[in-house]
Amino acid sequence: MSDDDRPIGHLLTRRETLALLGAGGLAALAGGSGGVRRAAAAAPGACIARPALTEGPYFVDAKLHRSDIRSDPSDGAEKPGAPLRLALRVSRLVSGGCVPLPGATVDLWHCDALGAYSDVADPGGSTVGKKFLRGYQVTDADGLTRFTTIYPGAYPGRAVHIHFKVRSAAAGGRTHEFTSQLFFDDALTDQVHAQAPYATRGRSRLRNARDGIYRRARGQLTLAVTPAAPGYAASFDLALQTA
């Protein structure tokens, strides 16, 4: 499961970001390798250009429009694990700042507590025909989507992560596509994975610092997760160049 593919999406260069936001509109620039990795607008609210990361081999366009992605539609069986409520806010970069991006399709997918993805066949076994832990939402007028899922498990070769893909209308009738991944603090994962059903797997996992994909994100795609009985909650903001 470690043979992730090429990145999909566009990471803004320094020139592109300055042209879109204006030098006076940047509250912070954290660069590296000649590229702007983070741009925060002075206006209220987050306006942050995030790095695109690999889609990986397990995206399936399941076309499941739902906010709670824990169950398998074929039998209603719900995947066990610590509940996680995740809100994603999508904005569009414009001159001088950013505005909410309504009507964008946001797909979310990840492995279960034992490290298995749905609807795939690999050396670990086949889940073809199952659709657990997959689904999409459409951003509302504020650019928001909300998902209910579980804290992901782990599998060899990767740190714990969630995949997401944003598709939105672009100029000339095209579709803009941005794909990346979200990560978790290792200390929190240690706590969660010490409990059932995660602990039954009984294997060590890859830490963030050893995951090459995590390192490419430079910490910008790590979720700030808080306890929210009976599980956890997190929110994440990103801004896209859709022109």
C-alpha positions in Angstrom: 0.0 0.0 0.0 3.0 2.3 -0.1 3.2 2.8 -3.8 1.3 6.2 -3.9 1.0 8.0 -7.2 1.8 11.4 -8.5 0.4 14.6 -6.9 -2.8 16.0 -8.4 -3.5 19.7 -8.1 -1.7 22.9 -8.3 0.7 24.4 -5.7 1.0 28.1 -6.2 4.3 29.6 -6.9 5.4 32.8 -5.1 4.6 34.9 -8.2 1.1 33.4 -8.6 0.3 33.9 -4.9 1.5 37.5 -4.9 -0.5 38.2 -8.1 -3.7 36.7 -6.6 -3.5 38.1 -3.1 -1.3 41.2 -3.4 1.8 41.6 -1.3 -0.1 43.7 1.2 -2.7 41.0 1.7 -0.3 38.3 3.0 0.0 37.9 6.7 2.5 35.0 6.4 4.7 33.4 3.8 6.4 30.1 4.6 8.4 29.2 1.6 10.9 26.6 0.6 12.3 25.3 -2.8 11.2 28.5 -4.4 7.5 27.9 -3.8 5.0 29.5 -1.5 3.6 26.8 0.8 1.2 28.9 2.9 -0.5 32.2 2.3 -2.8 33.7 4.9 -4.9 36.7 4.1 -5.2 39.7 6.4 -9.0 39.6 6.0 -11.0 37.7 8.6 -11.1 34.0 8.1 -8.6 31.6 6.8 -7.3 31.9 3.2 -4.6 29.3 2.9 -3.0 27.8 -0.1 -2.3 24.1 0.7 0.1 21.8 -1.1 -1.4 19.1 -3.3 -0.3 15.6 -2.5 -0.6 12.2 -4.2 -4.0 10.7 -4.7 -2.6 7.2 -4.0 -3.9 4.0 -5.6 -7.2 3.8 -3.8 -9.5 6.6 -5.0 -12.8 5.2 -6.2 -15.4 7.6 -7.7 -18.2 5.8 -5.7 -20.7 8.7 -6.2 -22.0 8.3 -2.6 -23.5 11.6 -1.6 -23.6 11.4 2.1 -22.1 13.0 5.2 -21.8 9.9 7.4 -19.4 7.6 5.5 -19.0 4.9 8.2 -21.4 2.3 6.8 -21.3 0.1 3.8 -24.4 0.7 1.6 -24.7 -2.9 0.6 -25.6 -4.1 4.1 -25.6 -1.1 6.4 -22.8 -2.5 8.5 -20.9 0.4 10.2 -17.2 0.3 10.6 -16.1 0.4 14.2 -13.7 3.0 15.5 -13.4 6.3 17.4 -16.0 8.7 15.9 -14.5 11.6 14.0 -16.5 14.7 12.9 -14.6 16.6 10.2 -15.6 19.9 8.7 -13.8 21.1 5.6 -14.1 24.8 4.5 -13.1 25.4 0.8 -12.4 28.9 -0.5 -11.4 30.3 -3.8 -8.3 32.6 -4.1 -9.2 36.0 -5.7 -7.4 39.3 -5.9 -7.0 40.7 -2.4 -8.1 37.6 -0.5 -10.5 34.7 -0.9 -14.2 34.0 -1.0 -16.2 30.8 -0.1 -16.4 28.3 -2.9 -20.0 26.9 -3.0 -21.0 24.0 -5.2 -17.7 22.2 -5.1 -17.7 18.4 -4.7 -15.5 17.1 -1.8 -14.7 13.4 -1.8 -13.3 11.8 1.4 -11.9 8.3 1.7 -9.5 6.4 4.1 -8.8 3.0 5.6 -10.7 1.4 8.4 -9.3 0.7 11.9 -7.4 -2.3 10.7 -5.9 -0.6 7.7 -8.2 -1.8 4.9 -9.7 0.3 2.2 -13.1 -0.5 0.6 -13.6 -1.5 -3.0 -10.0 -2.6 -3.8 -8.0 -5.7 -4.3 -4.5 -5.9 -3.0 -2.1 -8.4 -1.4 -3.9 -7.9 2.0 -7.2 -9.2 0.5 -10.2 -8.0 -1.6 -13.0 -5.6 -0.5 -14.3 -5.1 -4.0 -18.0 -4.2 -4.0 -17.8 -2.6 -0.5 -18.0 1.2 -0.1 -17.3 1.8 3.6 -15.4 5.0 4.5 -16.1 6.7 1.2 -18.4 9.5 0.3 -18.8 13.1 -0.9 -20.4 16.3 0.1 -21.1 19.5 -1.9 -19.9 22.7 -0.3 -22.7 25.1 0.9 -22.9 28.9 0.5 -20.1 29.2 3.0 -17.8 26.7 1.3 -18.4 24.2 4.1 -18.8 20.4 4.1 -19.2 18.2 7.2 -18.4 14.5 7.4 -18.9 11.9 10.1 -16.3 9.1 10.0 -13.9 7.2 12.2 -10.3 7.9 13.2 -8.3 6.1 10.6 -6.2 3.0 11.3 -2.7 2.3 9.9 -1.1 0.1 7.3 2.5 -0.7 6.4 4.5 2.1 4.7 2.3 5.1 5.5 1.5 7.3 8.4 -2.1 7.7 9.5 -4.0 9.9 7.0 -7.2 10.8 5.2 -7.5 11.4 1.5 -9.6 14.2 0.0 -10.4 15.5 -3.5 -12.1 18.8 -4.4 -13.7 19.2 -7.8 -15.1 22.5 -8.9 -16.1 24.4 -12.0 -13.2 26.4 -13.7 -12.9 28.8 -16.6 -13.9 27.7 -20.1 -16.2 24.9 -18.8 -13.3 22.9 -17.4 -13.3 21.2 -14.0 -10.6 22.1 -11.5 -9.4 19.2 -9.4 -7.3 19.4 -6.2 -6.2 16.3 -4.3 -4.3 16.0 -1.0 -4.2 14.3 2.3 -4.8 15.1 6.0 -2.6 13.9 8.8 -2.9 13.4 12.6 -0.6 14.2 15.6 1.4 11.1 16.5 0.8 11.5 20.2 -3.0 11.5 19.7 -2.8 8.5 17.4 -0.8 6.6 20.0 -3.8 7.1 22.4 -6.5 6.2 19.9 -4.7 3.2 18.5 -4.0 1.8 22.0 -7.8 1.1 22.2 -10.1 -1.4 20.5 -10.5 -2.1 17.6 -7.2 -0.6 16.6 -5.1 -2.4 19.2 -6.1 -5.8 17.9 -4.0 -5.2 14.8 -0.9 -5.5 17.0 1.6 -4.0 14.6 3.8 -0.9 14.8 2.9 1.9 12.4 5.0 4.5 10.5 5.4 7.8 12.3 4.8 11.1 10.6 8.5 12.0 10.4 9.3 8.9 8.4 6.5 9.3 5.9 7.8 11.0 2.7 4.4 12.3 1.8 3.9 13.9 5.2 7.3 15.5 4.9 6.3 17.1 1.6 3.4 18.8 3.3 5.7 20.3 5.9 3.1 20.1 8.6 0.5 22.2 6.8 -1.9 19.3 6.4 -2.0 18.1 10.0 -5.4 18.3 11.6 -6.0 20.0 15.0 -8.2 17.4 16.6 -10.1 18.0 19.8 -12.1 15.6 22.0 -15.8 15.7 21.3 -17.7 12.9 23.1 -18.1 10.2 22.1 -15.1 10.8 19.9 -13.2 13.6 18.2 -13.8 16.7 16.0 -11.6 18.7 13.6 -12.0 21.4 11.0 -9.7 22.4 8.1 -9.5 25.3 5.8 -8.0 25.5 2.3 -8.1 27.9 -0.6 -7.9 26.9 -4.2 -6.8 28.7 -7.4 -9.6 27.7 -9.8 -9.0 30.0 -12.7 
